[in-house]
Amino acid sequence: MYVGGIQLMATLLTESIMKFAKLFGSALVALSIAVPAAAQQAGGQPDQVAQLAQMVGLSEDQQTEIRGIIDEMQGEIGELREEARGLQQQMQGEIKADYDESAIRESAEELGDVTGEIAALSTLMQAKIDSVFTEEQRDELDKRMQEMQQQMQQRRQMQQQMQQQGQGMQ
């Protein structure tokens, strides 16, 4: 029964995380631009602002403005992510026989506040980046995003079919 309860909690937590991720999907797009942009500056991944420029035809001024927005906000978002990781570790440390419910609840509430602020800043960053685009660029980006979503959905369906076929052979 105890193991089943843990599995139920894990399932509910996973579902909550998935709903949260769907709600803030566009904010995550902004973060997917921000994090690789920092990595690129350190010699890592390709510059996603440049890729975005090619995709929707950004001018040099628009690219500079977007990089400024990212630079302005990614530091604060990064600090909040670190704080969230620390809170998650604190909560993990409370998984023991002599747990402290008030400490768990206090950390959970603080973690909720921090993740809420991350979501707000991410959404603000996306909105600021979106304000740099022309209407035509927004339309092109929307079109590309829909194409990517359709491709992802097709991949998921193929994976599900392959899993079902694999289960049918057992």
C-alpha positions, 0 to 999 in steps of 0.5 A: 500500500505504501509503495502504491501511495508513492506511485500515486503521488509521483503520478500526480506530481508528474501530471501537475508538472506537465500542466505547468509546463504546458501553461508556460510553454511560450515562456520556455521558448524564451528560456530556450533562447536565453540559456543557449545564448549564454552558452554560445557566448562561452563557446558552447551551442550555436547562437539561437538569436542568429538562428531566430534571425534566419527563421523570421528575418530579424534585422541587426537592430532587432537581434541586438535588442533581443540579446539585451532583453536576454542579458537583462533577465537571464541573470535574475532567472538563473539566480532564482533557478539556483534558489529553487534547486536549493529548496528542492534539496532541502525538501529531499532532505526532509524525506525521513522517518522523523520528518518535519511537516512544517519545514516541508510545507514552508520549503514547498511554499517558498519553492512555489513562490520562487517558481512563480517568479521564474514563470513571471519573469520568463513570460515577461521576457517572452513578451518583451522579445515578442514586442521586438518582432514585426507582425509578419515576423510573429506570423512566421514564428507562429507558423513555424511553432505550429509546424514543430508542434505537429511534428512533435505530436506525430513523433509521440503518436509513432512512439505510442504505436511502436510501444503498443506493437511491442506490448502486443508481441509479448 
